[in-house]
Amino acid sequence: MSESPAEDAWLNALADEAELEGTEGSVSIDEMRAKLAAALTGSSP
């Protein structure tokens, strides 16, 4: 499915904004998996 020119421009702007924000405060997929598993089981990671 191809995006419209407006949607493409909007998505590119979101990607540019995310790149400027950097990775500070982000977590890896493995860290997120552990946090979600802990939340579901009621234990700490």
Residue pairs with C-beta under 8 A, 6 or more apart in sequence:
3 11
27 35
31 45
34 45
35 45
37 45
38 44
38 45
